[in-house]
Each structure stands twice: as C-alpha cells, then as structure tokens.
C-alpha cells in the first residue's frame, strides 16, 4: 500500500467521523438503528480518533 493511499484512507475516516451522526451512519450501512449499530458507531468514532494519532508515513511503514 502506498503512503498516498494510507493518507486518503485516514482523511476519509476522519471526514466521515466528523460529518456522520448515528442516523446517517446506519443509513449509509442500510441497517436499522439499534444497540448493536450504536455500539459499532461508537467504535467507528474510536477508530477515527486512534487512527488520527498516526501519520500516513508511519502507518504505511507498519502495514507495508
């Protein structure tokens, strides 16, 4: 995976986390809003937060 791909992925995750609420998250996934998907939404928000702690160069080295 190229560093530019990782950067695009990080930016996409961060952007989605910033703009989506639970309703929109479930709508995108075409699922009913329930406790399970609420937990997944919170996990996605955590993913975005933790992924944001790494720069694309470092992540590319780790997964490359």
Biopython code that builds the backbone (N, CA, C, O; Angstrom):
import numpy as np
from Bio.PDB.StructureBuilder import StructureBuilder

atoms = [
    (1, "UNK", "N", (0.845, -1.167, 0.000)),
    (1, "UNK", "CA", (0.000, 0.000, 0.000)),
    (1, "UNK", "C", (0.890, 1.229, 0.000)),
    (1, "UNK", "O", (1.872, 1.301, 0.739)),
    (2, "UNK", "N", (0.544, 2.175, -0.820)),
    (2, "UNK", "CA", (1.358, 3.389, -0.937)),
    (2, "UNK", "C", (0.950, 4.396, 0.142)),
    (2, "UNK", "O", (-0.182, 4.391, 0.626)),
    (3, "UNK", "N", (1.884, 5.242, 0.495)),
    (3, "UNK", "CA", (1.635, 6.254, 1.521)),
    (3, "UNK", "C", (0.463, 7.150, 1.136)),
    (3, "UNK", "O", (-0.325, 7.545, 1.996)),
    (4, "UNK", "N", (0.344, 7.469, -0.135)),
    (4, "UNK", "CA", (-0.761, 8.316, -0.582)),
    (4, "UNK", "C", (-2.111, 7.627, -0.351)),
    (4, "UNK", "O", (-3.099, 8.288, -0.032)),
    (5, "UNK", "N", (-2.152, 6.299, -0.512)),
    (5, "UNK", "CA", (-3.387, 5.542, -0.254)),
    (5, "UNK", "C", (-3.752, 5.594, 1.226)),
    (5, "UNK", "O", (-4.919, 5.761, 1.581)),
    (6, "UNK", "N", (-2.758, 5.451, 2.072)),
    (6, "UNK", "CA", (-2.987, 5.491, 3.519)),
    (6, "UNK", "C", (-3.486, 6.874, 3.919)),
    (6, "UNK", "O", (-4.393, 7.001, 4.742)),
    (7, "UNK", "N", (-2.894, 7.903, 3.335)),
    (7, "UNK", "CA", (-3.309, 9.274, 3.641)),
    (7, "UNK", "C", (-4.765, 9.495, 3.231)),
    (7, "UNK", "O", (-5.531, 10.105, 3.977)),
    (8, "UNK", "N", (-5.145, 9.011, 2.068)),
    (8, "UNK", "CA", (-6.530, 9.131, 1.600)),
    (8, "UNK", "C", (-7.474, 8.406, 2.555)),
    (8, "UNK", "O", (-8.535, 8.926, 2.903)),
    (9, "UNK", "N", (-7.086, 7.209, 2.975)),
    (9, "UNK", "CA", (-7.905, 6.435, 3.906)),
    (9, "UNK", "C", (-8.071, 7.168, 5.237)),
    (9, "UNK", "O", (-9.184, 7.264, 5.753)),
    (10, "UNK", "N", (-6.986, 7.679, 5.790)),
    (10, "UNK", "CA", (-7.053, 8.413, 7.055)),
    (10, "UNK", "C", (-7.952, 9.645, 6.935)),
    (10, "UNK", "O", (-8.751, 9.931, 7.827)),
    (11, "UNK", "N", (-7.812, 10.363, 5.831)),
    (11, "UNK", "CA", (-8.636, 11.552, 5.625)),
    (11, "UNK", "C", (-10.102, 11.183, 5.458)),
    (11, "UNK", "O", (-10.976, 11.893, 5.956)),
    (12, "UNK", "N", (-10.384, 10.092, 4.769)),
    (12, "UNK", "CA", (-11.764, 9.656, 4.564)),
    (12, "UNK", "C", (-12.408, 9.232, 5.884)),
    (12, "UNK", "O", (-13.561, 9.573, 6.151)),
    (13, "UNK", "N", (-11.671, 8.495, 6.702)),
    (13, "UNK", "CA", (-12.189, 8.078, 8.006)),
    (13, "UNK", "C", (-12.459, 9.299, 8.884)),
    (13, "UNK", "O", (-13.514, 9.404, 9.508)),
    (14, "UNK", "N", (-11.511, 10.206, 8.924)),
    (14, "UNK", "CA", (-11.679, 11.419, 9.728)),
    (14, "UNK", "C", (-12.846, 12.265, 9.257)),
    (14, "UNK", "O", (-13.605, 12.791, 10.071)),
    (15, "UNK", "N", (-12.991, 12.396, 7.966)),
    (15, "UNK", "CA", (-14.084, 13.181, 7.404)),
    (15, "UNK", "C", (-15.438, 12.548, 7.713)),
    (15, "UNK", "O", (-16.381, 13.242, 8.093)),
    (16, "UNK", "N", (-15.529, 11.239, 7.551)),
    (16, "UNK", "CA", (-16.785, 10.539, 7.824)),
    (16, "UNK", "C", (-17.140, 10.646, 9.298)),
    (16, "UNK", "O", (-18.303, 10.854, 9.644)),
    (17, "UNK", "N", (-16.160, 10.507, 10.157)),
    (17, "UNK", "CA", (-16.407, 10.583, 11.603)),
    (17, "UNK", "C", (-16.927, 11.970, 11.969)),
    (17, "UNK", "O", (-17.801, 12.101, 12.826)),
    (18, "UNK", "N", (-16.402, 12.981, 11.336)),
    (18, "UNK", "CA", (-16.765, 14.354, 11.647)),
    (18, "UNK", "C", (-18.182, 14.683, 11.186)),
    (18, "UNK", "O", (-18.901, 15.406, 11.875)),
    (19, "UNK", "N", (-18.597, 14.152, 10.012)),
    (19, "UNK", "CA", (-19.866, 14.578, 9.428)),
    (19, "UNK", "C", (-21.050, 13.648, 9.707)),
    (19, "UNK", "O", (-22.198, 14.067, 9.558)),
    (20, "UNK", "N", (-20.801, 12.399, 10.106)),
    (20, "UNK", "CA", (-21.900, 11.453, 10.278)),
    (20, "UNK", "C", (-22.403, 11.396, 11.720)),
    (20, "UNK", "O", (-21.617, 11.341, 12.666)),
    (21, "UNK", "N", (-23.713, 11.411, 11.864)),
    (21, "UNK", "CA", (-24.296, 11.098, 13.155)),
    (21, "UNK", "C", (-24.772, 9.641, 13.107)),
    (21, "UNK", "O", (-24.634, 8.982, 12.076)),
    (22, "UNK", "N", (-25.320, 9.143, 14.192)),
    (22, "UNK", "CA", (-25.723, 7.741, 14.245)),
    (22, "UNK", "C", (-26.749, 7.406, 13.163)),
    (22, "UNK", "O", (-26.644, 6.370, 12.506)),
    (23, "UNK", "N", (-27.722, 8.267, 12.979)),
    (23, "UNK", "CA", (-28.748, 8.026, 11.964)),
    (23, "UNK", "C", (-28.119, 7.903, 10.573)),
    (23, "UNK", "O", (-28.431, 6.970, 9.833)),
    (24, "UNK", "N", (-27.237, 8.838, 10.216)),
    (24, "UNK", "CA", (-26.592, 8.821, 8.905)),
    (24, "UNK", "C", (-25.675, 7.613, 8.740)),
    (24, "UNK", "O", (-25.589, 7.034, 7.657)),
    (25, "UNK", "N", (-24.998, 7.238, 9.811)),
    (25, "UNK", "CA", (-24.132, 6.052, 9.807)),
    (25, "UNK", "C", (-24.953, 4.816, 9.453)),
    (25, "UNK", "O", (-24.566, 4.037, 8.582)),
    (26, "UNK", "N", (-26.077, 4.639, 10.125)),
    (26, "UNK", "CA", (-26.935, 3.481, 9.865)),
    (26, "UNK", "C", (-27.552, 3.552, 8.468)),
    (26, "UNK", "O", (-27.692, 2.533, 7.792)),
    (27, "UNK", "N", (-27.914, 4.741, 8.050)),
    (27, "UNK", "CA", (-28.483, 4.918, 6.720)),
    (27, "UNK", "C", (-27.475, 4.499, 5.646)),
    (27, "UNK", "O", (-27.834, 3.801, 4.698)),
    (28, "UNK", "N", (-26.223, 4.921, 5.789)),
    (28, "UNK", "CA", (-25.173, 4.545, 4.837)),
    (28, "UNK", "C", (-24.975, 3.037, 4.776)),
    (28, "UNK", "O", (-24.753, 2.473, 3.705)),
    (29, "UNK", "N", (-25.056, 2.391, 5.935)),
    (29, "UNK", "CA", (-24.851, 0.947, 6.006)),
    (29, "UNK", "C", (-26.115, 0.149, 5.689)),
    (29, "UNK", "O", (-26.087, -1.078, 5.595)),
    (30, "UNK", "N", (-27.223, 0.873, 5.527)),
    (30, "UNK", "CA", (-28.514, 0.255, 5.230)),
    (30, "UNK", "C", (-28.913, -0.760, 6.300)),
    (30, "UNK", "O", (-29.298, -1.893, 6.011)),
    (31, "UNK", "N", (-28.804, -0.296, 7.560)),
    (31, "UNK", "CA", (-29.174, -1.121, 8.714)),
    (31, "UNK", "C", (-30.126, -0.327, 9.589)),
    (31, "UNK", "O", (-30.189, 0.901, 9.520)),
    (32, "UNK", "N", (-30.866, -1.057, 10.413)),
    (32, "UNK", "CA", (-31.762, -0.420, 11.378)),
    (32, "UNK", "C", (-30.945, 0.046, 12.580)),
    (32, "UNK", "O", (-30.044, -0.650, 13.048)),
    (33, "UNK", "N", (-31.276, 1.216, 13.056)),
    (33, "UNK", "CA", (-30.593, 1.762, 14.225)),
    (33, "UNK", "C", (-31.023, 0.976, 15.463)),
    (33, "UNK", "O", (-32.199, 0.974, 15.829)),
    (34, "UNK", "N", (-30.071, 0.314, 16.098)),
    (34, "UNK", "CA", (-30.342, -0.427, 17.328)),
    (34, "UNK", "C", (-29.090, -0.386, 18.195)),
    (34, "UNK", "O", (-28.113, 0.282, 17.857)),
    (35, "UNK", "N", (-29.126, -1.104, 19.314)),
    (35, "UNK", "CA", (-27.989, -1.078, 20.244)),
    (35, "UNK", "C", (-26.706, -1.572, 19.595)),
    (35, "UNK", "O", (-25.631, -1.023, 19.836)),
    (36, "UNK", "N", (-26.819, -2.621, 18.760)),
    (36, "UNK", "CA", (-25.629, -3.169, 18.110)),
    (36, "UNK", "C", (-24.967, -2.104, 17.233)),
    (36, "UNK", "O", (-23.756, -1.894, 17.313)),
    (37, "UNK", "N", (-25.762, -1.437, 16.401)),
    (37, "UNK", "CA", (-25.187, -0.453, 15.480)),
    (37, "UNK", "C", (-24.786, 0.824, 16.206)),
    (37, "UNK", "O", (-23.895, 1.539, 15.746)),
    (38, "UNK", "N", (-25.416, 1.116, 17.311)),
    (38, "UNK", "CA", (-24.965, 2.242, 18.112)),
    (38, "UNK", "C", (-23.566, 1.959, 18.660)),
    (38, "UNK", "O", (-22.709, 2.843, 18.666)),
    (39, "UNK", "N", (-23.337, 0.724, 19.120)),
    (39, "UNK", "CA", (-22.002, 0.331, 19.575)),
    (39, "UNK", "C", (-20.986, 0.411, 18.442)),
    (39, "UNK", "O", (-19.866, 0.883, 18.639)),
    (40, "UNK", "N", (-21.381, -0.054, 17.247)),
    (40, "UNK", "CA", (-20.476, -0.002, 16.091)),
    (40, "UNK", "C", (-20.149, 1.441, 15.722)),
    (40, "UNK", "O", (-19.022, 1.751, 15.337)),
    (41, "UNK", "N", (-21.143, 2.320, 15.842)),
    (41, "UNK", "CA", (-20.926, 3.739, 15.567)),
    (41, "UNK", "C", (-19.896, 4.320, 16.535)),
    (41, "UNK", "O", (-18.994, 5.056, 16.132)),
    (42, "UNK", "N", (-20.041, 3.984, 17.800)),
    (42, "UNK", "CA", (-19.069, 4.457, 18.796)),
    (42, "UNK", "C", (-17.683, 3.874, 18.540)),
    (42, "UNK", "O", (-16.678, 4.558, 18.732)),
    (43, "UNK", "N", (-17.621, 2.618, 18.108)),
    (43, "UNK", "CA", (-16.335, 2.003, 17.769)),
    (43, "UNK", "C", (-15.713, 2.684, 16.551)),
    (43, "UNK", "O", (-14.497, 2.865, 16.491)),
    (44, "UNK", "N", (-16.547, 3.058, 15.585)),
    (44, "UNK", "CA", (-16.036, 3.786, 14.418)),
    (44, "UNK", "C", (-15.448, 5.129, 14.845)),
    (44, "UNK", "O", (-14.396, 5.533, 14.350)),
    (45, "UNK", "N", (-16.121, 5.816, 15.757)),
    (45, "UNK", "CA", (-15.608, 7.088, 16.256)),
    (45, "UNK", "C", (-14.260, 6.878, 16.963)),
    (45, "UNK", "O", (-13.353, 7.701, 16.836)),
    (46, "UNK", "N", (-14.140, 5.778, 17.702)),
    (46, "UNK", "CA", (-12.864, 5.446, 18.353)),
    (46, "UNK", "C", (-11.792, 5.144, 17.310)),
    (46, "UNK", "O", (-10.654, 5.598, 17.430)),
    (47, "UNK", "N", (-12.160, 4.380, 16.291)),
    (47, "UNK", "CA", (-11.227, 4.074, 15.202)),
    (47, "UNK", "C", (-10.668, 5.365, 14.614)),
    (47, "UNK", "O", (-9.460, 5.496, 14.418)),
    (48, "UNK", "N", (-11.549, 6.310, 14.337)),
    (48, "UNK", "CA", (-11.111, 7.584, 13.758)),
    (48, "UNK", "C", (-10.177, 8.323, 14.714)),
    (48, "UNK", "O", (-9.168, 8.893, 14.297)),
    (49, "UNK", "N", (-10.520, 8.307, 15.978)),
    (49, "UNK", "CA", (-9.687, 9.001, 16.966)),
    (49, "UNK", "C", (-8.296, 8.375, 17.049)),
    (49, "UNK", "O", (-7.290, 9.084, 17.042)),
    (50, "UNK", "N", (-8.243, 7.048, 17.127)),
    (50, "UNK", "CA", (-6.950, 6.375, 17.232)),
    (50, "UNK", "C", (-6.154, 6.425, 15.931)),
    (50, "UNK", "O", (-4.934, 6.587, 15.954)),
    (51, "UNK", "N", (-6.839, 6.286, 14.801)),
    (51, "UNK", "CA", (-6.140, 6.359, 13.513)),
    (51, "UNK", "C", (-5.515, 7.737, 13.326)),
    (51, "UNK", "O", (-4.457, 7.871, 12.711)),
    (52, "UNK", "N", (-6.176, 8.753, 13.859)),
    (52, "UNK", "CA", (-5.658, 10.115, 13.751)),
    (52, "UNK", "C", (-4.388, 10.354, 14.542)),
    (52, "UNK", "O", (-3.741, 11.389, 14.381)),
    (53, "UNK", "N", (-4.030, 9.422, 15.384)),
    (53, "UNK", "CA", (-2.798, 9.560, 16.169)),
    (53, "UNK", "C", (-1.551, 9.168, 15.379)),
    (53, "UNK", "O", (-0.427, 9.390, 15.827)),
    (54, "UNK", "N", (-1.762, 8.588, 14.206)),
    (54, "UNK", "CA", (-0.647, 8.171, 13.358)),
    (54, "UNK", "C", (-0.636, 8.994, 12.079)),
    (54, "UNK", "O", (-1.687, 9.353, 11.548)),
    (55, "UNK", "N", (0.551, 9.284, 11.598)),
    (55, "UNK", "CA", (0.642, 9.933, 10.298)),
    (55, "UNK", "C", (0.707, 8.841, 9.228)),
    (55, "UNK", "O", (1.017, 7.686, 9.520)),
    (56, "UNK", "N", (0.410, 9.227, 7.986)),
    (56, "UNK", "CA", (0.356, 8.267, 6.884)),
    (56, "UNK", "C", (1.695, 7.564, 6.679)),
    (56, "UNK", "O", (1.727, 6.368, 6.388)),
    (57, "UNK", "N", (2.776, 8.281, 6.824)),
    (57, "UNK", "CA", (4.108, 7.684, 6.616)),
    (57, "UNK", "C", (4.364, 6.543, 7.603)),
    (57, "UNK", "O", (4.814, 5.464, 7.217)),
    (58, "UNK", "N", (4.073, 6.795, 8.873)),
    (58, "UNK", "CA", (4.286, 5.769, 9.906)),
    (58, "UNK", "C", (3.389, 4.563, 9.679)),
    (58, "UNK", "O", (3.855, 3.425, 9.735)),
    (59, "UNK", "N", (2.092, 4.802, 9.420)),
    (59, "UNK", "CA", (1.179, 3.696, 9.181)),
    (59, "UNK", "C", (1.583, 2.888, 7.956)),
    (59, "UNK", "O", (1.479, 1.662, 7.954)),
    (60, "UNK", "N", (2.035, 3.563, 6.932)),
    (60, "UNK", "CA", (2.476, 2.850, 5.718)),
    (60, "UNK", "C", (3.644, 1.931, 6.036)),
    (60, "UNK", "O", (3.706, 0.813, 5.525)),
    (61, "UNK", "N", (4.560, 2.380, 6.862)),
    (61, "UNK", "CA", (5.692, 1.551, 7.260)),
    (61, "UNK", "C", (5.219, 0.331, 8.063)),
    (61, "UNK", "O", (5.730, -0.775, 7.884)),
    (62, "UNK", "N", (4.242, 0.544, 8.946)),
    (62, "UNK", "CA", (3.752, -0.547, 9.794)),
    (62, "UNK", "C", (3.055, -1.599, 8.965)),
    (62, "UNK", "O", (3.312, -2.789, 9.145)),
    (63, "UNK", "N", (2.179, -1.198, 8.063)),
    (63, "UNK", "CA", (1.382, -2.174, 7.313)),
    (63, "UNK", "C", (2.005, -2.587, 5.999)),
    (63, "UNK", "O", (1.534, -3.526, 5.357)),
    (64, "UNK", "N", (3.053, -1.904, 5.593)),
    (64, "UNK", "CA", (3.656, -2.181, 4.290)),
    (64, "UNK", "C", (4.555, -3.372, 4.258)),
    (64, "UNK", "O", (5.115, -3.695, 3.211)),
]
sb = StructureBuilder()
sb.init_structure("model")
sb.init_model(0)
sb.init_chain("A")
sb.init_seg("    ")
for serial, (resi, resn, name, xyz) in enumerate(atoms, 1):
    if name == "N":
        sb.init_residue(resn, " ", resi, " ")
    sb.init_atom(name, np.array(xyz, "f"), 0.0, 1.0, " ", f" {name:<3s}", serial, name[0])
structure = sb.get_structure()
